[in-house]
């Protein structure tokens, strides 16, 4: 039961974070997908997009969230 409780807390935090981003997204000083390390190359009919900055940001945030919840063990 304890693991289910933690899972529900994490899911709730993610839902709240998604709601905040959707509500205040246009006013935020950054936009996911347009960070400094996100590369976009386009030539003719070919387009290549590498969201490196967005991936790093999400990875760091998820690492912090999971480390906070794993300390309770």
Secondary structure, 3 states (H helix, E strand, C coil): CHHHHHHHHHHHHHHHHHHHHHHHHHHCCCCCCCCCCEEEEEECCEEEEEEHHHHHHHHHHHHHHHHHHHCCC
